[in-house]
Amino acid sequence: MPEISFDSPIGALTVRELDSAIAAVDWGRAASAAATPLLREARAQLEAYFAGRLRRFDLPLVLAGSRFQQAVWQAMLAIPYGSVRTYGAVAAELCASPRAVGGACGSNPIPIIVPCHRIVAANGALGGYSGAGGVTTKRFLLALEGRSARQLELFGTKGENNARHHDQGEGRRQL
């Protein structure tokens, strides 16, 4: 599988391609690199995102998962930059439980690009994050998009404009 690794403000990232689409983002460096034009574009878009110059990714994605996981991931993709939703709100939309939504968040194979960091608990707590660095990484990504943990605590997440992200689990797979 072609892949490209690079440094980011949240540590080394590796992006993987499958069938001309982005299939995974993982923390750490790959042992080998076989960059394609798509992977170079993904890197450029991620670097622009981290620099505050990109608010919406425009990359072909292949999301391998159950029908339910894919529905949750599509809901994540619909959350605009700088906005958040609660597990409960996404769960209600999908006729599921908030815990099931959290499980799908934790299984997201393409974090950052598929913004699981934009889903949070109803009480404004950040919860966990499946990427390396856990909640620290989640807090960084939310702050990058203009949200702070303090804002979430002060306003809660009763409205969709006041919500943020939560994944279950603390450690995304490392390379």
Rosetta blueprint (number, residue, H / E / L):
1 M L
2 P L
3 E E
4 I E
5 S E
6 F E
7 D E
8 S E
9 P L
10 I L
11 G E
12 A E
13 L E
14 T E
15 V E
16 R E
17 E E
18 L E
19 D L
20 S L
21 A E
22 I E
23 A E
24 A E
25 V E
26 D E
27 W E
28 G L
29 R L
30 A L
31 A L
32 S L
33 A L
34 A L
35 A L
36 T L
37 P H
38 L H
39 L H
40 R H
41 E H
42 A H
43 R H
44 A H
45 Q H
46 L H
47 E H
48 A H
49 Y H
50 F H
51 A L
52 G L
53 R L
54 L L
55 R L
56 R L
57 F L
58 D L
59 L L
60 P L
61 L E
62 V L
63 L L
64 A L
65 G L
66 S L
67 R H
68 F H
69 Q H
70 Q H
71 A H
72 V H
73 W H
74 Q H
75 A H
76 M H
77 L H
78 A L
79 I L
80 P L
81 Y L
82 G L
83 S L
84 V L
85 R E
86 T E
87 Y H
88 G H
89 A H
90 V H
91 A H
92 A H
93 E H
94 L H
95 C L
96 A L
97 S L
98 P H
99 R H
100 A H
101 V H
102 G H
103 G H
104 A H
105 C H
106 G H
107 S L
108 N L
109 P L
110 I L
111 P E
112 I L
113 I L
114 V E
115 P L
116 C H
117 H H
118 R H
119 I E
120 V E
121 A L
122 A L
123 N L
124 G L
125 A L
126 L L
127 G L
128 G E
129 Y L
130 S L
131 G L
132 A L
133 G L
134 G L
135 V H
136 T H
137 T H
138 K H
139 R H
140 F H
141 L H
142 L H
143 A H
144 L H
145 E L
146 G L
147 R L
148 S L
149 A H
150 R H
151 Q H
152 L H
153 E H
154 L H
155 F H
156 G L
157 T L
158 K L
159 G L
160 E H
161 N H
162 N H
163 A L
164 R L
165 H L
166 H L
167 D E
168 Q L
169 G L
170 E L
171 G L
172 R L
173 R L
174 Q E
175 L L
